[in-house]
Amino acid sequence: MAQARHHRGGQGGWVLGGLLALGATIALDGCKPEPARVRFAPYQADYQGKPDFARLERQLPLTRAELVSLTPANMAKMTQEQLDQIYARLTAGPIPDGAYQGGIIFAAEGGLKRIGEILGGVKGLGVKLAAAKLDFLGEVVWKGKLFDRDQRVLRNIIRDKQALQTVLGIEPEGLSTTRFQGKTAWLLFPARLYCGQSLLDGRRESIIIDYAYTDQLPGYLAKLDRLVGREGLAIRDEIRMVRPGFYLGRAYLNRVFGVNFTLYNKELAEAGRADFLASGRVAEDCWTGEQKRHADAT
């Protein structure tokens, strides 16, 4: 089959998880997640054995029932190909507003292996060494993203004060704060929000979270934030909506795919579930492409 997708890279590790998506694994509360009821096209391990996205969407469009069956927990158990097939059948939906809990998905078959080789030379080595101090940030400290839809700006939610001081060497006094899940959290790593072409599936746009110009945004902290910007890892995230209150994302380093992540607002997801299942109505801020996504069947 002809391929309607971009190359996706190899398997990654903890440093890239923290830096690319700035995320942490969703806790499953010791319970086995309900399985997703989603159909996938057959595929083989080699790149030429992957299904074409346009044909996949035409033959196996995601129904509303399939989308409602998806959760951060059961998506964390999927392979990279399964996540790619889901992402390609989604549209961007509305640009989010407010706080979303985040989680990395370290899928089998996906991610990066070599930061230095991708960035190249001394710059790659220097960034890799600097990135090591963000291990704890990626795995434990980061809790999500705070979207400002009107300003088209995003900031990442950090909730561990001790880690800011001891691991990152940052004094929290003077940093912007917010209330997240009943506790004080600090806001770091500002990024711009806009609609743009997906690096995986160019048939339609995604919502882009771009750290390239983080140094031009309020709240920029040069000591740390420059690592994710154009002078460092050149991080660019993109997200599409699974259903209201729930987004699937892909994080790129220097335009090379790193990890998947989820963004989940429990209040919005639960409030909008019944209406979405009944009607399938979705607001769209970005270009949905010429191939219409169908979610009409329940």
N, C-alpha and C positions, 0 to 999 in steps of 0.2 A: 504493500500500500504506500501511496505517497504520504510523506510526513508533513503535518501542519504544526510543527513544534520546533523549539530551539534545543540545542544541546544542553544537557543538564548537569554534567559533572559527576564526581565520585562521592564516596562516603566521608562525612565530616566528624568533628569531635567537639569537646566541650567548649574550647575557646571560641570557635566560630559560632556556636550557639549563643553564647553571651554577647558577642560583638555584632553578629549579623542581624539577629532578630531582637537582641537584648531581652531574652526571655527565659522563663523557668518552666520546668515540667509541671503540668497540671497534676495536683494530688488527686488520687482516685479514691481516697477515704477507705482503702482496704476492700473495696467492693469491685467485683467484676463488672465492667461496663456492659450495658445492653448492646447487642450487636447491631451494626448498621444494616439496614435493609436496602442496599444499593446494588444495582446491576453494573457489571464491568465487562468490557469487551475482552476477549482472550488476547494474550500478548506473550511474547517470548523475551528472553533475557537480552538478546542483542538489540541494538537500536533500530535496525530495520524491521524488527518484529513487533514494533509498537503500532497501535492503531492510529489512523488519521483522525484528528479531532473533529473535523467537519462531518465525516462519516459517522463517527461515534455519536455525535450529538443528534444527527438525523435518525439514527437507528435506535439509540438508547437514551432519549432525553430524560433528564432527572425529573421525576414526578414530585409533587408536593409532599406526598407521604415519604418518599425516599429522603428528601431534604430534612423533613422533621425528625426522621430517625437518626440523623447525624448529631453527634455530640463531640465536644473536645476529647472526652475519654475514649470513645470508640475509634475516633480518627487517629488517635495516638498509636493505635495498634495496626495501622494499615501500612502497606508497602508504599514505596515512592511512586510506583506506577499507578496504584489505586488513587493516591492523592492527586497525581497529575490528571487523571481522568475525571475526577470530581471537579478540580479547579477549572478545567477547560470547558466544563458544562455550566459554569456559573457566570453571572454578570456582576458588575461592580456593585450595584445597588447604590444607596445613598452614602455620601461621605459621612462617617460617624460623627457624633457629638457626645462629649462626656467621657467618663472613665470606662475602660474595658480591661478585664483580667486577661493576662497573656499566658501562653504556654508554648514551649518548643516541642516540635515533633521530630525526633531523631529517627526518621524512617530508614529501614533497610533499603539499600540500593541508592541512597541519596546523600548529598552533601559534598564537602570539599576535603582534600587531603593535604594540600600544601599551600599555606598562605604565602610564604616567601617566593615560591616559584611563580605564583599568579601576579603578585605585585612587582616582583623582579628586583634583583640586586640588593644594594645596601638599604634602600627604602623598605623592601620586604622584610629583611632581617630586623631592622629597627622597629618596625611596626609589630612584628611577631613578639619581640622581647617586651615591648610596652604592653601588648595585649595580655600578657600572662597575668598581670595584676587584676584583670577583669574576670578571672575565673569565678570567683565567689559572686560577683555581680550577676553573671549570667545564670548561674545555677540556683542561687538562693535569694538574692536581694531584689532583683527586678520583679515587679508584680503586675505590670501592665502598661497601658498607654492612655494618656489624657488627650482627647481630641478637642480642638477648638474649630468647629465647622465654619463659623463666620470669618475668623481670621485666617483659615486654611493653614493652621499651625498645629503641630503635635509635640508633646513632651512625654518622656518616659517616666514611669512611677517607680521610685526607689524607696523602700520602707525600712531599711536597716541602718540606723544612725551609726552604730559601732563600725559597720563595714565601710561606710563612707569615710570614717576617720582612720581606721587602722589598715584597711585593705587598699582603699583608693587614695588615701592621704588628703581627703577633702574635708574641710570644716563645714558642717551644715548651716551654721549661722550665716544669715544673709541669702541663702538659697530660697527659691520659690517653693512653697509647700501647698499641699491640698489634703483634704480628708478622703481617705480611701479605705473602705470596709471598716469604718469606725476608728481608724487610727491615722496619725499624722504621717504623711509621706512627702518625700522631696522630689522635685521635678528637674530632670537632667536630660541631656541629649535632645535639644529641639530639632525639629525637622519640618520641611514644607509639605503641604498636602496639595495634590492636584490630580487630574485625570490624565492618564498617559498609556501608551501601548505596553501591553504585557510582554515581558521577555520570554515567556513560555509559549503564549498563544496570541499571536498578532491579529486574530480575527476580530477582537473587540478590546476595549480599554479596560484597565484596572485602576483602582485608586492607588496612587503612588505616594509613598512616604520617603522623602528624599533628604538625605543628610549632607548633600554636596555643599549646600550653602548655609550650614548650621551656624557659621561664624557671623552671619548677617542677621540672626534672629535674636530677640530678647531672651535673656537667660543663658546665653552662650558662656561656657566656662572653658577657656582655652586649655587649661591643664589636662582636662579629660576629654572634652567634646571633640577636640581636633582629631582624636584617634579614629572617629567614625566618619569624618568629613572627607573632602577631596584631597587633603594633605595626608590622610591616613588610609583607612580601609575602604573609603568610597562606598559606603553602604547605601543601598537602595532597596527598600521593601516595596512589595505590591500586594494588595489584598482584594478579594472579591467576597461578596456576601453569600453565605450559605442560606440564611434566613434572617429576618429582622433580629438584631441583637447579637449576631454570630457571624464572624468572618474567618475565612481561611487565607493565610498569607504565605508569601515566599520571600526570602531574604537573599540578596545578592551582594557579593563583595567584588568590586571592580567589574561588575556586569557578569560575574560567574556565580551560578547558583550555589547557595550554602545550605540552608535549612528551611523547613516549613514551620509555621507557627499558627496558633489560633488566637483570636480575640473574642471575648465573650462578656456580654453584659446580661447578667441573669435576669434582672428586672425587665429589661426590654424584650429579651427572648421569651420569657414566660408570658408577658402581657400580649405579645403579638402572635403567639403560636396559633391560637384558635382562628383568628382572622386570616392568617396566611394559609392555613390548611384548608379553610373554606373557600377563599377567593383567589389566592396566589398573587394578590396585588403587591407590587414592589415599586417603590420610587427609584428612579434612576438618575444619577447625576452625570454619568459618563456615557460615552458612545457605546451602544450595545452591539454594533456590528450589523452587517447585512444578513447574517444567518440568525434568524430569530430563535431565542431560547424558549422552549416550550416547558411549562410546568403546570399544564392544565389538568392532567389526570391526577387523581388522588390515590 
